[in-house]
Amino acid sequence: MSILCSPSTTGSVISKVAPRQVLPFLCPVAYDIRIRTKKKSKSQYAQHGKISDNKLETWFLASLVRASQCHKHKTHIPQASRFPTRPRSGEFSRHKKIYTTCFRRQQQHTRAYFSSQAPSHPDVEVYREQEEAEEVEYEQPNRTREELLALVDQYDGSSFTDHLPLVELPRLYQPSDGPHLTVSDKAEDEWPAPYQEWPADGETKHKLAYLAEVLMDRTTDSEIVYELYQDLPSPRAPYLPAKTRHKLLRHLALAERKNEKSMLKYFSVINDMKSTAIPLAISEWNSALSFAGRWVHATTEVEVEAAINIYREMEHIAGVKANEVTFNILFDVACKAGKFTLAEMLYKEMENRGLPETRFHYVSRICFHGLKEDGDGVRAAFKELEKAGEIIDTIVLNALIVSFTRCNEASQAEQIYGFMVEKSNPEIRPKTHLEKRAVAKTYKKWAQAVKKQPHKYTTFQGQASMGPDVHTYRILFNYFGVTFGDLQKVAVFLDELIELKIPLHGGHFLAFFKGFAMHGGIRYTKWTEHLLERTWSIFMSAIDEGAEDLYISKWMVLWSLRAFAKCSGKSRMIAVWEEVRVKWNPSEEEMDFILPYLRRILDANDMALQRQDWILGSGQQTNNR
């Protein structure tokens, strides 16, 4: 019988992880705009040169409109073994030892022999007298076995009193032959067995068949799948055949964005399985680890503790040994939370267990050194990845760019980006997150083949996709736009995004609104109120048209409200709030998140009255950060 812990463990994990608000604290740093790599794309910085504010604003808006209206290339995304303990070495007692008489006599005989052979000495004589006095004091009389037995009166013959007293009365009847029952711990002796479903009625069988049919299509929205699962009679999970159960968990685990909603869906099914003693596969434990540690944007020690608790439950209670994927997830979660010592301990534990390293481990180590702001460590980790024969693709190059930006090596990050633009090939670029997962598995198989046949590395590497993607431009917009406030460089990147036929993402607009909130509302800024109005108009038009990858989230609303409060004032901010609230249709939880920030903005000074004052404007900008 599979031994699993009670569902309280997962419940405590979910209760510990709670929504939190993450506000980036970024500091602009002066940066030379002329730094550029030797190899550049068609839209080079040198061709633009010094651009006036009006031309820059027109250029930015034209590029933004073209990017938001590019529907032809839109992607369609579906909704312990025991070790012998070494015996302790004997400890010397603080009390004086009591020797037996024969040992004492032998010691006296030996002492007498040497005393007759060696000359006497005053100190030796004193020491000998002290020892003899101690022997007299602790010497016990010799008692033989007969003397010890004589302590108790002995009688001849055998007596009833010679035996121990009876604990229970003897049985005066013949025991029966059966039944002799034993409890079996074999899985096949259970009813029903863990891999067999419970018998269901006609209506439940119809629901199970329909759920199995829906799960055949991996592009089906997870919300639909979860609602079909909830329609089953309680406790739901035992009615599912083993194959359907594994497909259900896999479908819920392949969520494009790991957030609180998708995490609760997955753990709900896990709790149903644990309450009915249904074992989990190693891949399902790993998915639970990933949800517990990566469901928030900024990982903290709360998520680290939740992931470690699930890992302990998996190994020490369920008896499922961790594999290389398990340690890669734990290592990644520890790194993102800033627990570098724990991350190193996990990496050493993986080495001690002899688990192989994959491309995911090498990429995690690149990000590990980037979070530590160690540029040399980033280069060393990338060199190890290349020596191991792993395929270098867009994911690896994105990890290098974000790591070098964290190390404040912007020139190195731009050099890698220029290489990616040259190697861009839209035909082999994966579109959906499911395609990206399939491509990652293919690269993993190629790396295993290269270890056996090294001459195939050049062929495999030539087929890899190394061009920039949505995530690449999100990194660049956040670094050059939010951190540095360089609107001209953001416009250049936006132009190249259009040339490479990469669709705009909600994360790109989020970076734009952050830039207006951080660098707008002061004199001589290029992040003007007019430019903000045009950007907001383009964003809302794309939302109305149902553009892919564009969405309204609580963070999008928060930063857009802060941007309008900073650049336009409270009255315009309230109008934007009324407009977005209708299209957003927030839940009660999202309203509880946004209302405190909205109240804080309303209680602050109105920037519409102070934006003409350079001193007050800059001071207000510092406070808003």
N, C-alpha and C positions, 0 to 999 in steps of 0.2 A: 504493500500500500504506500503510495507516495506521501511523503511527509511534507506538509506545507504549513507555513505559519498562518495565523489567523488574519483576517482582513484588516485588523486594527493597525498593522504595520503600514500598509499602504495608505490607510486613512490618516495616520499621523503624518505621513510624508506630504499628503495633499494639504493638510491643515497648516503645515509649517510654511509652505510656499504660498505667498499671498501677493496680490498685485502691488506693485510699488511704482513710484514715479521716478524716472531717471532723467535728470537734467544735466547735459554735458557742460562742463566748465572748461571753456576753451580760451586760449589767450592768443590774440593775433601776433604774429611775428613778421618783422620786415623781411621781405624776400625780393630778390632781383628778378624782374619779369623777363629779362632777356636770356635767362639760362635756358638752353634748349639742346637737344641732342643733335648730332650731325645728320642722322637720317630722319627726315620729317615727312609728314603726309602732305597732301595737296594744300591744305590750309595751314601755312606756316606763320609763325609769329612775325617774322621779318617782313612778310608781305603786308601785314596790317599796320605795323609801326604805331605811332602815336595816333590815337583815335579820339575824336571829340566826344563829349558826353551824348549829344544828340545822335550821332552816327552809331555809337556803341549801343545806345538804347534801341535804336531801330534795328540794328543787326541782331541783338539778343532776342527781341520780340519776333522778328521774322523767322529766326531759327526755331524758336519755341513753337510757333504756329505750324511750321512745316513738320516738325517732329510729332506734334499731337495729331496731325491729320493724315499721317502715313498709315493707312489701314491695310495696305496690300501685304505688308510684311509683318503684320501683327501675329503674335503667337497665340495659339488656342490652348489654354491650360484648363484641364478638368478640375470642374469644381470637385577534515584535516587528520591527516594521519597522526597517530600518537607516536611520540619519540621517547625512547627510554631515558629516564632521568638519571643523570650521573650521581652515584651515591656520594653523600657528603663525607668529607674526610673526618676522621675521628677528632673530637675536641678533647683537649686536656681538661680534666675536672679541676676546679679550684680547690677541692678538698684533698687531703692526703690519701694516697692509695693504701689499700689494705691488702697485703699479700698473704698468700697461703703459707702454711707452716713449712711445707716441703721446699717451696721456693726460698723462704727465708733461711732454712737450714743450708740449702745449697749456696746461698749468697754468703752466709757466715763462713762456710768451708772455704769458699774462694777467697774471702777477705783474710782468713787466717793464713792461707798459703802465701799470699802476697805480703802479708805483714811480717812473716818470718823471713822472707827473702829480701825485702827492702828495708833500709834504715828508717828508724822512726823520726818523726818531726813533730814539734810541739803543736803546730796547726793541724796536722793530720790526726794526732791523738785526740784533740778536742772534737774534731768533726766526727771521729769514730765513736766517741762516747755519746755524742748527740744522736747518732743513728741507732745505737744500741738502746738508748732510752726510748726512742720512738717505737722500736720493735717490741719492747716490753709492754708499751702502752697499748698497741693495736693488735698484739698477737692473741688469737682466739684459741680456745681448747679444741683439740682434734676430736671430732665426733664421727664415729663410724656409722654405717647404715643401721646396725643393730641398736646402737644407742638412740638414733633418731626414731626408729620404730618403737622403742621402749617408752617413748614419751606418751604413747597411747596404749591402753591395755589391750593385749592380744589374746585371742581364744583359739583353741585348737579346732580344726575343721572349718567348714564353710557355713556361713550364717547369712541370713537375709540382710543383716545390718552391714555386711561387707560391701554391698552394692549401693549404687546411688539411689536416692529416693525416686519413686515413679512420678513422672511429670503428668502423665495421663493414664487412665485405666486401660488394661489390655482389652482388645476386641474379643468378644465371646461368640462371634458369628462369622461366617464365611463371606468375604466381600463378593459383590456381583462382578460379572465379566464385562460390563459396559453400561452405557456407551462411553468410550474414551474420546473426548473432543479436544481438539487443539485449534488455536487461532492461527490462520495462515496469513502470511504477509506477501503472498504472491499476487501480482496484479490480475492474473487470469482467474483467481478465485474470488474476486470481488464481483458484486452484482449491483448495478452493471459495472463492467470494467471501465477504467478511466478513458480508454480509447473507444468505448462504445457509448452510443447515445441512449438517452432514456426513451422508453416507448411513448409515442405521442398520439393524440387523437387526429381525426381527419382534418380539422381546421388548422391545427398546428403543423401538420405535414404539408399542407398547402403553403403556409407561410414560410416554412423551411425551404421548400422547393423554389419559391420565388426569390428568397434571399440568396440561395446558391446561384441562381441564374444571374442576378444582379452583380454578384461578386466576380463573375466571369469577365466583366469589363472593368479594367483597372482605372479607367477615366471617370467612373461614376463618382459623383460627389459623395464625400464621406458622411455628410449630414443625412442623405437619403439612406445610406447603408445603416447608419446608427438608428434611425427611426424604425426601420424594418426589424432590427434586432430588439428594440424596446417593445415591439408589439408581441413578442413571444411570451408565453406564460412564465411566471417566476418559478425557479431561479434562472431561466433562459439558457445559460451556457450548457447545462447537461443535455439539452435537447438537440444540440448541434452535433452533427458528425465531425469526426476529427479533422477531415480535410476542410470542411466549411469553417470550422472554428479557427484553424490556422490562417485561412484566407481572410477571414474577418479581421483578425488582429493585424495581419500584414497590411490590409487596406487602410485601417485606421492609423497605422504607424507611418504610412507614406504621405502624411500631410505635408503640403508645400510649406506652410508656415507653422512652426511649433509655438502655439500660444496656450493660454489657459483653457480655452474651450476645447481644443483638440486633445490636450492632456487629460482633461476630465473624462472625455469620451473613452479614451484608451484605458484609463484606470478603472472605469466603471465595469468594463468587460473583465478586466483582470480580477477585480474583487468577486465577481460572480463565479469565476473559475476557482478561485482560492476557497470560497465558502463551500464549494462542493468537492474539494480535494482533487481538482483536475490539474495535472502537472503542466508546467510551462516549459517550452523549448528555450534553448540558449539565446536564439535570435529574439524571442519575445521578452526575455529578461533584459537584453541589451536595448530594446526599444523603450522599455520602461525606464531604464537608466537615462537614455537620451532625453525623454520627455521631462524627467525630474530635474535634470541639470540645464536644459537649454530652452525652457519654455518662456523665459524672460529675455529682454534685450541685454540687460546688464547683469551678469551672473555674480552672485554674492556667496558668502559662506553658508547661507540658508540652503541654497541649491546644492552646494557641495556636500553638506551634511545629509540631505535627502538622498543624493546619489550613493553616498557611502553606506547608508542604511540599507538601501535596496541591494547593494553588492554583498553586504554581510548576510542578508536574508537568503540571497541566492546560493551562496556557498555553504554557509553553516547550518541553515535550516532546510532548504530544499535539496541540498547536496549536488548542485549543478556547478561544475568547475568553470571559472571564467576563461575566456579565450582572448585572442589579441584584440578583437573588436571591443570587448569589455574594457580593457585597460586603455585603449585609445580614447574611448568616451570619457572615462574618469580623468585621464591626463588632460584632455581638452577642457573639461569643466573646471579642474583645478587651476589651469593656466588662466582662463578667463576671469576667475575670481581673484587672481593675484596670489594664490597659494603655491608659490614656486617650489618651496621645500617639499610639500606634499606631492607635487607633480614629479619631482625627481625621485622620490621614494617609490611612486607607482611605476616609473620607468625602470628602476632597478629591480623591482619585484617581477616585472614582466621578463627582464633579462634572466633572472634567477630561475624562472620557470621554463626557460628555453622557448618562449613563444616567438614566432617569426615577426619581423618588421615589414610593414607594407607601405605603400605610398602615403596612406593616411597618417601613419606615424611620422614620416619625414615632414609632411606638410605641417603637422601639429608642432613639431620641433622648430620649424621656421617661425611660426607664430609665437612660440614660447620665447624665443630670443628677441622677437620684435616687441613683445610686451615688456621685456626687461630692458628695452632700448639698447640692445647689444647688436650693433651693426655687423661686427666681425662674426658673432655667433650666427647671425642670419646667413652670412656667406658660407660659413663652414657647414651648416645644416643643408644648404642647397647643394654644396659640393658632394656631401655624402649621398644625397638623393640621386645625383647624377652617376656617381660611382656604382651605386647599387643596381643600375640598369632600369630605374623607374622612368616611366613616360612623363615628359614635361608637357603640360597642357595649360589651358587658361586658369584652372584652379590653382596650380602651382605658381604661376606668374602673378595672379591676384594676391596670393599670400605674400609674395615678395614685395609687391607694391605697398600693401598695407603695413607690412613690417618696417619697410624703409621710411614710410611717412611717420611712423611712431618713433623712429630713431632720428627724425628731423633731417633725413637725407633726401631732400626733394629732387635733387638732380639725378640721383640714382633711380628713384621711382619714375621720373619722366623718361629716362633712358629705356627702362623696361617697357613702359607704355609705348614708346616709339617703335620698339621691336615688335610688339603685339599688333600695332596698326599695319606694319609691313606684312606680317604673316596672316592677316585676317582673310578668312575665306567663308563667306556667308553660307555656302552650300553644305559645309560639313559642321556648321555650328549647331549644337543641340538647342532645341527650342523650349521644350517643357522640362519640368523637374524630373519626370519619369525618364525622359530621354537622357538627361544628365546622369541619372543613376545607372542606366544601362551602359553608357559610355564609360563611366568610372569602373564598372566591373570588367569591361573589355580591356581597359588599360591595365588592370590588375592581372588579367590572364596573360597579356602581352609581356609584362614584366617577368612572370614566371617562366614563359617560353624563352625569354632572352637569357635567363640564367643557365638554361641548358644549351641554347644556341646563340651565343653572343653576336654572331654575324648578322642576325635579323634586327638588331637594335635600330640601325639606320632606316630600314624599311618601315618599321612600326612608328618611329618618331616622325617620319615624314607624313604619316597619315593622321597625326594628332592635330586637334584644333587648338591653336594658340592665339587666336584673335581676341580682342576685348569683347566683353559682354555687358549686360546690364549692371552687374555688380562692380565691374571695373570703373564705370563712369560714376557710380554711386560713391566709390572711394574717392575719386578725384574731385567730385563736386563738394563733398564734405571737407576735404583737406584744403583745397585752394579757395573754395567759396566761403565755407563757414569759419575755418580757422584763420585764413589770411584775408578774406574779403576781396579777393582779386576777381572782379567781375569780368574783366577783359579775358582772362584765361578761362573762366567758366564759359564764356561765349565761344571761345575757340573749341573747347571740348564738346560743346553742344553742337557746333557745326560738324565736327568729325563724327559725332554720333549719328547725325542725319545721313552723312555720306556712306557710312557703313551699314545703313538700314537697320539700326538697332532701335526698338521701340522705347518710348519713354515709360518709366516706371514710377509708381507712387513714391518710392524712395528718392527719386530725383527732385520731385516737387517739394518733398519734405526738406531736402537740403536747401532749395531755393528760399523757402519761407524762413528757415533758420538763418540764412544769410541776411535777409531783410531785418529780422528781429535783432541780430547781433550788430549789424553795420549800418542800418538805416536810421533815419530820424535825426541826423546831425548835418551840420553845414558841410558843403564840399564833398559829400558822399555821392558815389555813383549808384548806390542802392536807393533810388528815388521813389517817391510816392506814386508817381505816374507809372513807373516800371512795375511796381507791386500790383497796381490795379490791373494792368494788362496781363501779368502773370496769373493773377487770380481768375480773370475772365477766361483765359485759355484753359485753365485747370477745370473750371466748372463746365465749360462747353464740352470738354473731353469726357467728363463724368456723365453728362446728359446723353452723349452719343454712345455710352456703354463701352468705352475703350478698354481693352484688356490691360491688366496689371495696374490699373488706376483705381484707387479706392479711397474712401474717407474713413480715417481711423481717429482715435482719440488724440494721438500725438500729432496728426495732421491738423486737427482742429485747434489744438493748443498752440502750436507754433504759428499758425496763420492768424489767430487772434492776437498773439503777442506782436506779430509783425505789423498788423494794422494799428494796434494801440501805440506802437513805437513810431510809425511813419505817418499815420493819419489822425490819430486821436481816438478818444473814447466813443464819440458818436458814430463814427464810421465802423469801429470795432463792433458795436452793438448791432448795427445793420448787417454786418457780415455774419454775426452769430445767428441772427434770425434766419438768414438765407441758408446757411449750411445746416441748421438744425432740422429743417424740413426735408432736405435730401439725405441727411445722415440717418435719421430715425434712431437715435441712440437708445441703448438699454438703460435700465435703472442703475446698473453698476457703472456704466460709462458716464452717466450723468453725475453720479457721486464722485467720480474722478475729476471731471472738468469743472464743476461748479466752484470748488474752493479756489482754483486758479482764476476763474472768471471774477470772483469776488475780490481777490487780491489785486487784479488789474484795475477794477473799478475804484478801489480804495486808494490807489496810487495817484500821483499827479497826472494831469492831462497833458500829454506831449504836444497836442495841437497848439497849446499856449506857450510852450517852451522850446519848440523845435527851431525857432528863429534865433534863439540865444545859443551861441556855440558852447559856452561854458556849461549851462544847464543841460543842454542836449547831450554832451559827452558824459556829464555826471550821471544823467539818467540811463545812458547806455551801460555804464559800468554797473549800476544797481540792477538792471534787468538781467545781467548775466548771472 
